[in-house]
Each structure stands twice: as structure tokens, then as C-alpha cells.
């Protein structure tokens, strides 16, 4: 399943760091962060709880870019 989320990120490099952090999160098949549109698209593994995975995605993204926002 794929879902799209509104984000706030300050620069393209930070968006790339967030994308890599999201991709490394358990339960995420793929993630794409678009700095220009301020959106993150996340593809989840089939049998995961999306809300739990997104909480982990947020934690991981905050580790690389502490002032980023992901609206779930």
C-alpha cells in the first residue's frame, strides 16, 4: 500500500536524508521525498500497521533532520 504525506523540510539535501532514513525503516518497501512539492510517498510492506511504521519513520527522519515535519 502507498500513502502520501505532507511534509515540511528546509532544503533538498535534507529531503534526501529524510528519504534515506524512511527507506531504512522496518515495514517500508520504498519512500520518495519531493522537496519541491513538500510531499513524501511511502510504500508499506503488506502486513504492517501503517500508523506504527509512520511513527518510526518520523523518529528516524528527526534523527537526520530534527526540524522536519511529517503530517500523518
C-alpha positions in Angstrom: 0.0 0.0 0.0 1.2 3.5 -0.8 0.3 6.7 1.1 1.3 10.3 0.6 2.1 12.7 3.4 2.6 16.4 3.5 6.0 17.4 4.9 8.0 20.5 5.8 11.7 20.4 5.0 14.1 23.2 4.5 16.4 22.1 1.7 16.8 19.5 -1.0 19.7 17.8 0.8 17.6 17.4 4.0 14.8 15.9 1.8 17.3 13.3 0.5 18.4 12.5 4.1 14.8 12.0 5.1 14.2 9.8 2.1 17.1 7.5 3.0 16.0 7.4 6.7 12.5 6.4 5.7 13.7 3.7 3.3 15.7 2.1 6.2 12.7 1.9 8.5 11.3 -1.6 9.0 8.0 -2.1 7.2 8.8 0.4 4.5 9.3 -1.0 1.0 10.1 2.3 -0.6 9.9 6.0 0.1 10.2 9.1 -2.1 10.6 12.6 -0.8 9.9 15.5 -3.1 11.4 18.8 -1.9 9.6 20.9 -4.5 6.1 19.6 -3.6 6.9 19.1 0.1 5.4 15.6 -0.1 6.6 12.1 1.0 5.2 9.0 -0.7 5.7 5.8 1.4 5.1 2.3 0.1 4.5 -0.1 3.0 5.0 -3.8 3.4 1.8 -5.8 3.2 1.2 -6.9 6.8 2.3 -3.9 8.8 0.4 -1.4 11.0 0.9 1.8 8.9 0.5 4.1 11.9 3.2 2.3 13.9 5.6 2.3 10.9 5.0 6.0 10.3 5.8 6.8 14.0 9.1 5.0 13.4 9.6 6.9 10.1 9.2 10.2 11.9 11.6 9.2 14.6 14.2 8.2 12.0 13.7 11.3 10.0 14.1 13.5 13.1 17.5 11.9 13.7 18.8 13.2 10.4 16.8 16.5 10.2 15.5 17.5 13.6 13.3 20.3 12.5 11.5 18.4 9.7 7.7 17.8 10.0 5.7 14.9 8.6 1.9 15.3 8.9 0.1 12.0 9.3 
